[in-house]
Amino acid sequence: MINYFINCVGLHCSFKTKKSLNKLQHKTTRNAIKKLKESKTKKEAGKLFPGVVSLIDKLAKKNVIHKNKASNLKSTLSKLK
């Protein structure tokens, strides 16, 4: 019973860590998307676009966001550049 309790505590700690990292990456991506949408020129948007797409793909790969949502975001952002 003690081993079970120790494993659960360890799993809970790793869950908290993963959750906080996922939230950080998601927030970073959302900020990058906002910056891309607020960019003044097409040239500036063109420079930011590949990095934002990369961040979106990473979130989809880690199942932080659904792959269809990632595809929809990339499609919407590609129309801006």
Wavefront OBJ file of the C-alpha trace (Angstrom):
o trace
v 0.000 0.000 0.000
v 2.856 2.382 0.777
v 4.456 1.773 -2.644
v 1.147 2.605 -4.311
v 0.934 5.870 -2.384
v 4.521 6.819 -3.291
v 3.866 6.110 -6.996
v 0.698 8.204 -6.946
v 2.513 11.124 -5.360
v 5.264 10.855 -7.972
v 2.753 10.697 -10.804
v 0.923 13.702 -9.417
v 4.140 15.720 -9.351
v 5.023 14.777 -12.927
v 1.468 15.608 -14.008
v 1.766 19.077 -12.463
v 5.087 19.654 -14.197
v 3.783 18.566 -17.602
v 0.635 20.633 -17.163
v 2.596 23.770 -16.316
v 4.952 23.258 -19.287
v 2.001 22.707 -21.636
v 0.311 25.870 -20.358
v 3.519 27.839 -20.854
v 3.998 26.589 -24.418
v 0.339 27.193 -25.263
v 0.478 30.753 -23.911
v 3.726 31.416 -25.801
v 2.111 30.221 -29.024
v -0.983 32.356 -28.457
v 1.224 35.416 -27.916
v 3.147 34.643 -31.114
v -0.133 34.350 -33.034
v -1.283 37.708 -31.651
v 2.022 39.290 -32.657
v 1.648 37.856 -36.167
v -1.918 39.185 -36.477
v -0.820 42.629 -35.270
v 2.153 42.841 -37.637
v 2.011 45.976 -39.766
v 3.610 44.798 -43.012
v 3.450 41.654 -45.117
v 7.236 41.385 -44.936
v 7.192 41.332 -41.138
v 4.352 38.781 -41.140
v 6.283 36.638 -43.609
v 9.247 36.524 -41.244
v 7.114 35.561 -38.240
v 4.950 32.992 -40.026
v 7.361 29.989 -40.146
v 8.125 30.269 -36.430
v 4.461 30.442 -35.482
v 3.632 27.440 -37.672
v 6.425 25.507 -36.011
v 5.037 26.306 -32.547
v 1.539 25.243 -33.609
v 2.862 21.955 -35.016
v 4.704 21.219 -31.768
v 1.518 21.755 -29.749
v -0.434 19.459 -32.053
v 2.265 16.797 -31.877
v 2.139 16.830 -28.065
v -1.696 16.744 -28.116
v -1.952 20.083 -26.343
v -4.256 21.191 -29.147
v -6.140 18.985 -31.605
v -4.545 18.416 -35.004
v -7.596 19.833 -36.795
v -7.420 23.013 -34.727
v -3.750 23.313 -35.622
v -4.618 22.930 -39.295
v -7.360 25.553 -39.044
v -5.028 27.994 -37.280
v -2.321 27.563 -39.903
v -4.835 28.031 -42.700
v -6.171 31.232 -41.140
v -2.694 32.612 -40.513
v -1.476 31.777 -44.020
v -4.130 34.126 -45.393
v -2.613 36.972 -43.359
v 0.932 36.725 -44.702
l 1 2 3 4 5 6 7 8 9 10 11 12 13 14 15 16 17 18 19 20 21 22 23 24 25 26 27 28 29 30 31 32 33 34 35 36 37 38 39 40 41 42 43 44 45 46 47 48 49 50 51 52 53 54 55 56 57 58 59 60 61 62 63 64 65 66 67 68 69 70 71 72 73 74 75 76 77 78 79 80 81
